[in-house]
Amino acid sequence: MTIRPQPAEFLYAERVTDLPARFENILGAFLVGRGNPLHDVDLALADHPESILGHCLRMALIVRGDDAAHLSRLAESVTAIETICREADGQARRHALAARAWLDGDHALAVERYGAIIVDFPRDILALAVAHTLDFRLGLRHMLRDRVAQVLPEWNPATPGYASVLAMYAFGLEENGQYRRAEKMARRALEIDPRHPAAMHVIVHVMEMQGRGREGLEFLAANESAWIDTSFAVHLAWHRALFHLDAEDAPSALAVYDAQIATSRAVSELADASALLWRLQLRNVHVGGRWSRLADLWERRGFAAARPFYIAHAMMAFAATGRAAPARRIFDQLRDAVASGALASHPEQSLIVPLCEALFAFARGDYTSCVRRLEVVRHIMHECGGSHAQCDLLQLTFVEAALRANKANLARALVAERTAERPFSRLNRRLQRRLA
């Protein structure tokens, strides 16, 4: 699908020449996760340094990408927009204002500002895509759905980018437990763009939540050529491994890890790697030197500006390998953040300290301490900063720690809670058998 947004529908520009074809192509790649749009927009801005759309694209890419390595370029684009666009309340200036809030570390203010842009410009797909991502990271599950619902009447199949909007809405529906409607919306997106990886991602989530593992594996295999070279590739491979685990096929899950996840370098992909190996550890599956190699990759990253979600997944690798030094650095950093009040504004931040302590306790076999720490935050586990499928790892750790600590009543209650939400999960049936 060729995406050709019109200035009046997408982002008001100071001059028509601000929309060269190369920026349109980058926007299209951004929406479907193909290629390297950030690299491409950097090259385009080198040729068009005063392009309003170019700088807004780069701001959106960096905020959505959540990589601290690109903060200097984000600041550069924010300053450029503020310099080029004189109208204080202009659409591009509002993009810059929202991006500046994120740059300053105030993600709640950033999503508020992006959301305000969408209300006034409901076809501003850049603001919508960024706000959707921030809603996800901040655990604003209702807004993950409702923010897209606010603008959906302004879109139709003839509007460029409509498939991406449907995919966003479908994901919001899925994360709010509306699985039938989510799959319906995702399949509508695929009718428009049969190779849209975000729509495929939603369908895979629905199948995972409904215990449709065999169907999920078939769906991923049938569509692999469409998603394998996108930014969704590692994450969809992770879902593939989860389907194998639900089928009690740990060797196949490890084979997926080795073939499609182990060589990952992006922080989100490292998180998927940790999440899969930790699930295998919960099942006492021997993973050889994989943990050590993954911990090496985590040690090369800095955590000063990292999201708590990623810190927790790094801690899994350090705990599993017994690496006390990097774990201690994380704990020191978290203690400083607590002392400064920086971890008090959101459940994901409130969750991180006891969660890291619980992970380390579990890895050293102190299951009673693990249970005690997770009990403190069990009411906010669903706000870990990831999807329901990702946050489920905390619940699985809680159940396994309760079983190993001989807290049968607690384990029984937790398994019953899981089974009520996912009655067709083979993993839940396995846990029920262990209890029996």
C-alpha positions as CSV (number, residue, x, y, z in Angstrom):
1,M,0.0,0.0,0.0
2,T,1.4,3.4,-1.0
3,I,0.9,6.0,1.7
4,R,0.5,9.5,0.4
5,P,-0.7,11.8,3.2
6,Q,-1.9,15.2,2.2
7,P,-0.7,18.2,4.1
8,A,-4.2,19.2,5.3
9,E,-4.8,15.6,6.5
10,F,-1.5,14.9,8.1
11,L,0.7,17.7,9.2
12,Y,0.5,21.3,8.2
13,A,3.7,22.5,6.5
14,E,4.9,25.9,5.9
15,R,5.4,25.1,2.2
16,V,4.3,22.3,-0.1
17,T,7.9,21.4,-1.0
18,D,8.2,20.2,2.6
19,L,6.7,16.9,1.5
20,P,9.2,15.3,-0.9
21,A,8.5,11.7,-1.9
22,R,11.4,10.3,0.2
23,F,9.7,11.6,3.4
24,E,6.4,9.9,2.3
25,N,8.3,6.7,1.9
26,I,9.9,7.0,5.3
27,L,6.5,7.6,6.8
28,G,5.2,4.5,5.2
29,A,8.2,2.4,6.5
30,F,7.7,3.9,10.0
31,L,4.0,2.8,10.1
32,V,4.7,-0.8,9.1
33,G,8.1,-1.3,10.8
34,R,10.1,-2.0,7.6
35,G,13.6,-0.9,6.8
36,N,15.6,1.6,8.9
37,P,13.4,4.8,8.8
38,L,15.5,6.6,11.4
39,H,18.6,6.2,9.3
40,D,16.7,7.2,6.2
41,V,15.3,10.3,7.8
42,D,18.7,11.4,9.0
43,L,20.0,11.1,5.4
44,A,16.9,13.0,4.1
45,L,17.4,15.8,6.7
46,A,21.0,16.2,5.6
47,D,19.5,17.2,2.2
48,H,16.5,19.0,3.6
49,P,17.7,20.4,6.9
50,E,14.6,22.7,7.3
51,S,12.0,20.1,6.5
52,I,9.2,20.4,9.1
53,L,7.9,16.9,8.3
54,G,11.4,15.5,8.4
55,H,12.1,16.8,11.9
56,C,8.6,15.7,13.1
57,L,9.2,12.3,11.7
58,R,12.6,12.0,13.4
59,M,11.1,13.1,16.7
60,A,8.3,10.5,16.4
61,L,10.7,7.8,15.5
62,I,13.0,8.5,18.5
63,V,10.2,8.9,21.0
64,R,8.5,5.8,19.8
65,G,11.8,3.9,19.6
66,D,12.7,4.7,23.2
67,D,16.4,4.5,22.7
68,A,18.5,6.9,24.9
69,A,21.3,6.7,22.3
70,H,19.4,9.0,20.0
71,L,18.5,11.8,22.5
72,S,20.9,14.3,21.0
73,R,19.3,14.0,17.6
74,L,15.9,14.4,19.2
75,A,17.0,17.6,20.9
76,E,18.3,18.8,17.6
77,S,15.0,18.3,15.9
78,V,13.0,19.9,18.7
79,T,15.2,23.0,18.5
80,A,14.9,23.0,14.7
81,I,11.1,23.0,14.8
82,E,11.1,25.7,17.4
83,T,13.3,27.8,15.2
84,I,11.6,27.1,11.9
85,C,8.0,27.3,13.0
86,R,7.1,30.7,14.5
87,E,3.5,30.0,15.2
88,A,3.4,29.2,19.0
89,D,0.4,27.0,18.7
90,G,1.1,25.5,15.3
91,Q,0.8,21.8,14.8
92,A,4.5,21.2,14.3
93,R,5.4,23.3,17.4
94,R,3.0,21.2,19.4
95,H,4.9,18.1,18.2
96,A,8.1,19.7,19.4
97,L,6.5,20.6,22.7
98,A,5.3,17.0,23.2
99,A,8.7,15.6,22.2
100,R,10.5,18.0,24.6
101,A,8.4,16.7,27.5
102,W,9.5,13.2,26.7
103,L,13.1,14.4,26.3
104,D,12.8,15.9,29.8
105,G,11.7,12.6,31.2
106,D,8.0,13.5,31.7
107,H,6.4,10.8,29.7
108,A,2.9,11.5,31.2
109,L,3.1,15.1,30.0
110,A,4.3,13.9,26.6
111,V,1.4,11.6,26.0
112,E,-1.0,14.3,27.2
113,R,0.4,16.7,24.6
114,Y,0.4,14.2,21.8
115,G,-3.2,13.3,22.7
116,A,-4.2,16.9,22.6
117,I,-2.8,17.2,19.0
118,I,-4.9,14.2,18.0
119,V,-8.1,15.8,19.3
120,D,-7.5,18.9,17.1
121,F,-6.0,17.0,14.2
122,P,-7.5,13.5,14.2
123,R,-5.7,12.5,11.0
124,D,-2.3,13.3,12.4
125,I,-1.0,9.8,12.2
126,L,2.4,10.6,13.6
127,A,0.9,12.0,16.9
128,L,-1.5,9.1,17.0
129,A,1.3,6.5,16.6
130,V,3.5,8.0,19.3
131,A,0.6,8.5,21.7
132,H,-0.5,4.9,21.2
133,T,3.0,3.7,22.0
134,L,3.2,5.9,25.1
135,D,-0.2,4.7,26.3
136,F,1.2,1.2,26.0
137,R,4.4,1.9,27.9
138,L,2.6,3.8,30.7
139,G,0.1,1.0,31.2
140,L,-2.9,3.2,30.1
141,R,-4.8,0.2,28.7
142,H,-8.1,2.0,28.3
143,M,-6.5,4.8,26.4
144,L,-4.6,2.4,24.3
145,R,-8.0,1.5,22.9
146,D,-10.0,4.7,23.4
147,R,-7.6,7.2,22.0
148,V,-7.8,5.5,18.7
149,A,-11.5,5.2,19.0
150,Q,-11.7,8.9,19.4
151,V,-10.4,9.5,15.9
152,L,-11.6,6.4,14.0
153,P,-14.7,8.1,12.6
154,E,-12.4,10.5,10.7
155,W,-10.7,7.6,8.9
156,N,-11.9,5.3,6.1
157,P,-10.4,2.8,3.7
158,A,-9.6,5.5,1.2
159,T,-7.5,7.4,3.8
160,P,-3.8,6.7,3.6
161,G,-2.6,4.9,6.7
162,Y,-6.0,3.4,7.6
163,A,-4.6,-0.1,7.9
164,S,-2.2,1.1,10.5
165,V,-4.9,2.9,12.5
166,L,-7.0,-0.3,12.5
167,A,-4.0,-2.3,13.7
168,M,-3.5,0.2,16.6
169,Y,-7.2,0.0,17.5
170,A,-7.1,-3.8,17.3
171,F,-4.2,-3.9,19.7
172,G,-6.0,-1.6,22.2
173,L,-9.0,-3.9,22.0
174,E,-6.9,-7.0,22.6
175,E,-5.2,-5.5,25.6
176,N,-8.6,-4.7,27.1
177,G,-9.8,-8.3,26.7
178,Q,-12.0,-7.7,23.7
179,Y,-10.5,-10.6,21.7
180,R,-13.2,-11.2,19.1
181,R,-13.4,-7.5,18.1
182,A,-9.6,-7.2,18.2
183,E,-9.2,-10.1,15.7
184,K,-12.0,-8.7,13.5
185,M,-10.3,-5.3,13.3
186,A,-6.8,-6.8,12.7
187,R,-8.2,-8.9,9.9
188,R,-9.9,-5.8,8.4
189,A,-6.4,-4.2,8.4
190,L,-5.0,-7.2,6.6
191,E,-7.7,-6.9,3.9
192,I,-6.3,-3.4,3.2
193,D,-2.6,-4.4,3.6
194,P,-2.2,-8.2,3.6
195,R,1.5,-7.8,4.8
196,H,0.9,-5.5,7.7
197,P,3.0,-6.9,10.6
198,A,1.3,-4.9,13.4
199,A,-2.1,-6.4,12.4
200,M,-0.5,-9.9,12.4
201,H,0.9,-9.2,15.8
202,V,-2.5,-8.5,17.2
203,I,-3.9,-11.8,15.8
204,V,-1.0,-13.7,17.4
205,H,-1.7,-12.0,20.8
206,V,-5.4,-13.0,20.5
207,M,-4.5,-16.6,19.8
208,E,-2.0,-16.6,22.7
209,M,-4.6,-15.3,25.1
210,Q,-7.2,-17.7,23.9
211,G,-5.0,-20.8,24.0
212,R,-5.0,-21.3,20.2
213,G,-1.4,-22.3,20.1
214,R,-1.5,-24.7,17.1
215,E,-3.4,-22.1,15.1
216,G,-0.9,-19.5,16.1
217,L,2.0,-21.5,14.9
218,E,0.3,-22.1,11.6
219,F,-0.6,-18.4,11.2
220,L,3.0,-17.3,11.9
221,A,4.4,-19.9,9.4
222,A,2.0,-18.9,6.7
223,N,2.8,-15.2,7.0
224,E,6.5,-15.4,7.9
225,S,7.6,-13.8,4.6
226,A,5.6,-10.7,5.5
227,W,7.0,-10.2,9.1
228,I,10.5,-11.7,9.1
229,D,12.2,-8.6,7.8
230,T,10.3,-6.1,10.0
231,S,10.8,-4.6,13.4
232,F,8.3,-7.2,14.6
233,A,10.5,-10.1,13.6
234,V,12.1,-11.0,17.0
235,H,9.0,-10.3,18.9
236,L,6.8,-12.5,16.7
237,A,9.5,-15.2,16.9
238,W,9.2,-14.8,20.7
239,H,5.4,-15.4,20.4
240,R,6.2,-18.5,18.2
241,A,8.4,-19.8,21.1
242,L,5.6,-19.2,23.6
243,F,3.2,-21.3,21.5
244,H,5.8,-24.1,21.5
245,L,6.1,-23.8,25.3
246,D,2.3,-23.9,25.8
247,A,2.5,-27.2,23.8
248,E,5.1,-28.6,26.2
249,D,7.7,-28.4,23.4
250,A,10.7,-26.8,25.1
251,P,13.2,-28.0,22.4
252,S,11.3,-26.3,19.7
253,A,11.2,-23.1,21.8
254,L,15.0,-23.2,22.2
255,A,15.4,-23.8,18.5
256,V,13.4,-20.6,17.8
257,Y,15.5,-18.8,20.3
258,D,18.8,-19.9,18.6
259,A,17.6,-19.2,15.1
260,Q,15.6,-15.9,15.5
261,I,16.2,-14.3,18.9
262,A,19.8,-15.0,20.2
263,T,21.5,-12.6,17.8
264,S,19.3,-9.7,18.8
265,R,20.9,-6.4,19.8
266,A,18.0,-3.9,20.2
267,V,16.9,-3.4,23.9
268,S,13.4,-4.6,23.2
269,E,14.8,-7.7,21.6
270,L,17.1,-8.4,24.5
271,A,14.0,-8.2,26.7
272,D,12.3,-10.8,24.6
273,A,15.4,-13.0,24.9
274,S,15.4,-12.7,28.7
275,A,11.7,-13.3,28.9
276,L,11.9,-16.6,27.0
277,L,15.0,-17.9,28.8
278,W,13.3,-17.0,32.2
279,R,10.2,-19.0,31.2
280,L,12.4,-21.9,30.4
281,Q,14.2,-21.6,33.7
282,L,10.8,-21.7,35.5
283,R,10.4,-25.1,33.9
284,N,13.9,-26.3,34.9
285,V,14.9,-26.5,31.2
286,H,18.7,-26.4,30.9
287,V,19.7,-23.7,28.4
288,G,23.5,-24.1,28.4
289,G,25.5,-21.0,27.8
290,R,22.7,-18.9,26.5
291,W,22.1,-17.0,29.7
292,S,25.8,-16.1,29.9
293,R,25.9,-14.8,26.3
294,L,22.7,-12.8,26.9
295,A,24.1,-11.3,30.1
296,D,27.2,-10.2,28.2
297,L,24.9,-8.2,25.8
298,W,23.0,-6.6,28.7
299,E,26.2,-5.6,30.4
300,R,27.3,-3.6,27.4
301,R,24.2,-1.4,27.8
302,G,23.7,1.6,30.1
303,F,20.7,1.8,32.3
304,A,20.7,5.5,33.3
305,A,17.7,6.4,31.2
306,A,16.3,2.9,30.7
307,R,12.7,2.0,31.3
308,P,12.0,-0.1,34.4
309,F,10.6,-2.8,32.0
310,Y,14.0,-3.2,30.4
311,I,15.9,-3.0,33.8
312,A,13.8,-5.9,35.0
313,H,14.7,-8.1,32.0
314,A,18.4,-7.2,32.4
315,M,18.1,-8.3,36.0
316,M,16.8,-11.7,34.9
317,A,20.0,-12.3,33.0
318,F,22.2,-11.1,35.8
319,A,20.3,-13.1,38.4
320,A,20.3,-16.3,36.3
321,T,24.1,-16.0,35.8
322,G,24.9,-14.9,39.4
323,R,26.5,-11.7,38.2
324,A,26.5,-9.7,41.4
325,A,28.4,-6.7,40.2
326,P,26.0,-5.5,37.4
327,A,23.1,-6.4,39.6
328,R,24.5,-4.3,42.4
329,R,24.9,-1.4,40.1
330,I,21.2,-1.6,39.1
331,F,20.2,-1.8,42.8
332,D,22.3,1.2,43.6
333,Q,20.8,3.1,40.7
334,L,17.3,2.2,41.8
335,R,18.0,3.2,45.4
336,D,19.1,6.6,44.2
337,A,16.0,6.9,42.1
338,V,13.8,6.0,45.1
339,A,15.6,8.5,47.3
340,S,15.1,11.3,44.7
341,G,11.4,10.4,44.3
342,A,11.9,9.5,40.7
343,L,10.2,6.1,41.1
344,A,6.9,7.3,42.6
345,S,4.9,8.5,39.7
346,H,3.7,5.2,38.0
347,P,3.1,1.6,38.8
348,E,5.8,0.4,36.4
349,Q,8.3,2.5,38.4
350,S,6.8,1.4,41.8
351,L,7.1,-2.2,40.7
352,I,10.7,-2.3,39.7
353,V,12.5,-2.5,43.0
354,P,10.6,-5.4,44.6
355,L,10.5,-7.1,41.3
356,C,14.3,-7.0,40.8
357,E,14.7,-8.2,44.4
358,A,12.2,-11.1,43.8
359,L,14.0,-12.1,40.6
360,F,17.4,-12.3,42.3
361,A,15.8,-14.2,45.3
362,F,14.3,-16.7,42.9
363,A,17.5,-17.3,41.0
364,R,19.4,-18.1,44.2
365,G,16.6,-20.4,45.4
366,D,15.1,-18.2,48.1
367,Y,11.6,-18.8,47.0
368,T,10.0,-17.6,50.3
369,S,11.7,-14.2,49.8
370,C,10.6,-14.1,46.2
371,V,7.0,-14.7,47.2
372,R,7.1,-12.1,50.0
373,R,8.4,-9.4,47.6
374,L,5.9,-10.2,44.8
375,E,3.0,-10.2,47.3
376,V,3.7,-6.6,47.9
377,V,3.1,-5.6,44.3
378,R,0.7,-8.3,43.0
379,H,-2.0,-5.7,42.6
380,I,0.1,-3.8,40.0
381,M,1.8,-6.7,38.2
382,H,-0.5,-6.1,35.2
383,E,1.1,-2.7,34.8
384,C,4.7,-3.9,34.2
385,G,5.1,-1.7,31.2
386,G,4.4,-4.5,28.7
387,S,1.5,-6.4,27.2
388,H,-0.6,-8.9,29.1
389,A,1.5,-11.6,27.5
390,Q,4.7,-10.0,28.7
391,C,3.4,-9.1,32.2
392,D,2.3,-12.8,32.5
393,L,5.9,-13.7,33.3
394,L,5.6,-12.0,36.7
395,Q,2.5,-14.1,37.5
396,L,4.3,-17.3,36.3
397,T,7.3,-16.5,38.5
398,F,4.9,-15.8,41.4
399,V,3.1,-19.2,40.9
400,E,6.4,-21.1,40.6
401,A,7.9,-19.5,43.6
402,A,4.8,-20.3,45.7
403,L,5.0,-23.9,44.5
404,R,8.6,-24.2,45.4
405,A,8.1,-22.5,48.8
406,N,5.4,-25.0,49.6
407,K,2.8,-22.3,49.8
408,A,0.1,-24.6,48.3
409,N,-2.9,-22.5,49.1
410,L,-1.4,-19.4,47.5
411,A,-0.3,-21.4,44.5
412,R,-3.8,-22.9,44.1
413,A,-5.4,-19.4,44.3
414,L,-3.0,-18.0,41.7
415,V,-3.5,-20.9,39.3
416,A,-7.3,-20.6,39.6
417,E,-7.0,-16.9,38.8
418,R,-4.9,-17.7,35.7
419,T,-7.3,-20.4,34.6
420,A,-10.3,-18.1,34.9
421,E,-8.6,-15.7,32.5
422,R,-7.2,-18.3,30.1
423,P,-9.3,-21.5,30.4
424,F,-7.9,-23.1,27.3
425,S,-4.2,-22.7,28.2
426,R,-2.4,-26.0,28.3
427,L,0.2,-24.4,30.6
428,N,-2.6,-23.7,33.1
429,R,-3.7,-27.3,32.9
430,R,-0.2,-28.4,33.6
431,L,-0.1,-26.2,36.7
432,Q,-3.4,-27.6,37.8
433,R,-1.9,-31.1,37.5
434,R,1.1,-30.2,39.6
435,L,-1.2,-28.9,42.3
436,A,-3.3,-32.0,42.2
